[in-house]
Amino acid sequence: MEKGYVLGPQHWLQPGVSITHPNQRAGEYLEGAPLLAIEIVSEYNTPKRIAIKVEDYLANGGEEVWVVYQEHRNMWIHRKDGTRELRSGCFPVALLGGQMIDLDQIFEDGIE
């Protein structure tokens, strides 16, 4: 189910994929940013637009924002503490309890 996140009186975003905070308040939209937002760079979702979204998610309660670059088969992880790191291949994700993410497998299966 697709659902947006309201970040202000006239401002909401809908990430490509997201994980909500436990017990996140919801009405017509979820209130505040998701725990994790995943955005995929595309012709319409440009790096410039995504940079603005990253700032909005992190300023409104998000813990991490993943920006996926299909063409390069990698992603940047942006964290609320201001750090960021480039990831590719298979790696553990602390935010997900050390769960392993295999980007190569995801790219093989396809992202739409």
Secondary structure, 3 states (H helix, E strand, C coil): CCCCEEEECCEEECCCEEECCCCCCECCCEECCCCEEEEECCCCCCHHHHHHHHHHHHHCCCCEEEEEECCCCEEEEEECCCCEEEECCEEEEHHHCCEEEEHHHHHHHCCC
